[in-house]
Amino acid sequence: MKQEERREQTVRLLLETTEALVQEKGCNGITMKDIMERSGLSKGAIFHYVKSKDEIFVWLLQKRLEETNARFMDEVEQGPKNFDGPMQKITDSIMAYGRPQDVTNKVLMYLLGKENEPIVAEALRIYYERSVSLSRQWIETGQRHGVIPASVDAAQTADLFVVMTLGLRMRSTIPLQSSPFQAEDLTSLMIQILQSKSLT
């Protein structure tokens, strides 16, 4: 097996194992020993790629983001040139973010509680900037295909969408009985903004 294939296989196993453990125990309840025992990977194999569970948590956040981007781009390249298809891929992701049991929301809240640690703070900054960058790319892709008005400010709107989505994700971790504004309401609002002439 080539080194790159081995790396991909190890990282995939680490992510799958950690995701399952977060569902069972929560972020605080997991140790690197748990990850080693559940994955069957040796300490050396794990520490060759990461130094802490926090690094694996960051990978989990990035993985979800990149999966959404891949689904969006596949729809753009293979589907009809319309607004609805690619937007549905983003909607699917936002709907998942609205669920209390979503693992990446638990991970995000855990990491936000450790923002004073330089490595975590840097990882959160990179994650936020990547989120905004992809959101902007998606909007600009829609503008190039003529399904989003050119007058929509892609940079400002992308940042707004990430801020709103983060708010939804944080709220999903609060044990509320109900809320009048749900994930589907957020996606409807986003669609209204994207189909309007401008944000202001």
C-alpha positions in Angstrom: 0.0 0.0 0.0 1.3 3.4 -0.9 2.1 5.9 1.8 -0.7 8.3 0.7 -3.3 5.5 0.6 -2.2 4.4 4.1 -2.5 7.9 5.4 -6.0 8.3 3.9 -7.1 5.0 5.3 -5.7 5.9 8.8 -7.3 9.3 8.8 -10.7 7.9 7.7 -10.6 5.3 10.5 -9.6 8.0 13.0 -12.5 10.2 11.9 -15.1 7.4 11.9 -14.0 6.2 15.3 -13.9 9.7 16.8 -17.3 10.5 15.4 -18.8 7.4 16.9 -17.2 8.1 20.3 -18.5 11.7 20.3 -22.0 10.4 19.8 -21.6 8.0 22.7 -19.6 10.0 25.2 -19.4 13.6 24.1 -16.2 15.4 23.4 -15.0 15.8 27.0 -15.5 12.1 27.7 -13.1 10.9 25.0 -9.5 10.1 25.5 -6.8 9.2 23.0 -6.7 5.8 24.7 -10.4 5.4 23.8 -9.6 6.3 20.2 -6.7 3.8 20.1 -8.7 1.0 21.6 -11.8 1.5 19.4 -9.8 2.0 16.1 -7.3 -0.7 16.8 -4.6 1.7 15.7 -1.3 1.8 17.7 -0.2 4.9 19.5 2.6 5.4 17.0 0.2 5.2 14.1 -2.1 7.8 15.5 0.6 10.2 16.8 2.3 10.1 13.4 -0.6 12.2 12.1 -2.0 14.0 15.1 -0.8 15.1 18.5 -4.2 15.4 20.3 -7.9 14.6 20.1 -8.5 18.3 19.4 -6.7 18.0 16.1 -9.0 15.1 15.1 -12.0 17.2 16.2 -10.8 20.0 13.8 -10.6 17.4 11.0 -14.2 16.4 11.7 -15.3 20.0 11.2 -13.3 20.4 8.0 -14.5 17.0 6.7 -18.2 18.1 6.8 -17.4 21.4 5.1 -15.5 19.8 2.3 -18.2 17.1 1.8 -20.8 19.9 1.3 -18.5 21.6 -1.1 -18.0 18.4 -3.1 -21.7 17.8 -3.3 -22.4 21.4 -4.4 -19.7 21.3 -7.1 -20.9 17.9 -8.4 -24.4 19.3 -8.7 -23.1 22.4 -10.5 -21.0 20.3 -13.0 -23.4 17.4 -13.6 -26.9 18.8 -13.0 -28.9 21.4 -14.9 -27.7 25.0 -14.7 -30.3 26.2 -12.2 -30.4 27.6 -8.7 -32.4 24.8 -7.0 -30.1 21.8 -7.4 -26.9 23.3 -5.9 -28.9 25.2 -3.3 -30.5 21.9 -2.2 -27.0 20.5 -1.3 -26.4 23.5 1.0 -29.9 23.2 2.4 -29.3 19.5 3.2 -26.1 20.5 5.2 -27.9 23.3 7.1 -30.7 21.0 8.0 -28.2 18.6 9.5 -26.6 21.5 11.4 -30.0 22.2 13.0 -30.2 18.7 14.6 -29.1 18.5 18.3 -27.4 15.1 17.7 -25.1 16.5 15.0 -21.6 15.5 16.0 -19.9 18.5 14.3 -22.0 20.9 16.4 -20.8 19.2 19.6 -17.3 19.4 18.4 -17.6 23.1 17.4 -19.0 24.0 20.9 -16.2 22.0 22.6 -13.5 23.8 20.5 -15.1 27.2 21.1 -14.7 26.5 24.8 -10.9 26.1 24.3 -10.4 29.3 22.2 -7.7 30.5 24.6 -5.4 27.7 23.4 -3.4 29.0 20.5 -3.6 25.9 18.4 -7.3 25.6 18.8 -7.8 29.4 18.2 -5.8 29.1 14.9 -7.8 26.1 13.8 -11.1 27.9 14.5 -9.9 30.9 12.5 -8.9 28.7 9.6 -12.2 26.9 9.7 -14.2 30.1 9.8 -12.3 31.6 6.9 -12.7 28.5 4.9 -16.4 28.5 5.6 -16.7 32.1 4.4 -14.5 31.4 1.4 -16.6 28.4 0.2 -19.8 30.3 0.8 -18.6 33.1 -1.3 -17.5 30.7 -4.1 -20.9 29.1 -4.1 -22.6 32.6 -4.5 -20.2 33.6 -7.2 -20.8 30.3 -9.0 -24.5 31.1 -9.0 -23.8 34.6 -10.3 -21.6 33.2 -13.1 -24.4 30.9 -14.2 -26.9 33.8 -14.0 -29.1 32.3 -11.3 -28.1 34.8 -8.5 -28.2 38.5 -9.3 -24.8 40.2 -9.8 -26.0 42.9 -7.5 -25.8 40.5 -4.5 -22.6 41.3 -2.5 -20.9 37.9 -2.5 -18.4 38.7 0.3 -20.9 40.3 2.7 -23.6 37.7 2.0 -21.2 34.8 2.5 -20.0 36.2 5.9 -23.7 36.8 6.9 -24.6 33.2 6.0 -21.8 31.7 8.0 -22.6 33.9 11.0 -26.3 32.8 10.8 -25.4 29.1 10.4 -23.0 29.3 13.4 -25.9 30.7 15.5 -28.2 27.9 14.4 -25.5 25.3 15.3 -24.9 26.8 18.7 -28.6 26.9 19.5 -29.0 23.2 18.5 -26.8 22.4 21.6 -29.2 24.2 24.0 -32.0 21.9 25.3 -35.0 24.0 24.1 -38.6 22.6 23.8 -39.2 24.4 20.5 -38.2 27.5 18.6 -40.2 29.5 16.0 -37.2 29.8 13.7 -36.0 26.5 12.4 -33.3 25.4 10.0 -35.8 25.4 7.1 -36.6 29.0 7.9 -32.9 29.9 7.7 -32.6 28.3 4.3 -35.7 30.1 3.1 -34.3 33.4 4.3 -31.0 32.7 2.5 -32.9 31.9 -0.7 -34.8 35.2 -0.4 -31.5 37.1 0.0 -29.8 35.3 -2.9 -32.8 35.9 -5.2 -33.1 39.6 -4.3 -31.3 42.5 -5.9 -29.0 43.2 -3.0 -28.5 42.5 0.7 -29.4 46.0 1.9 
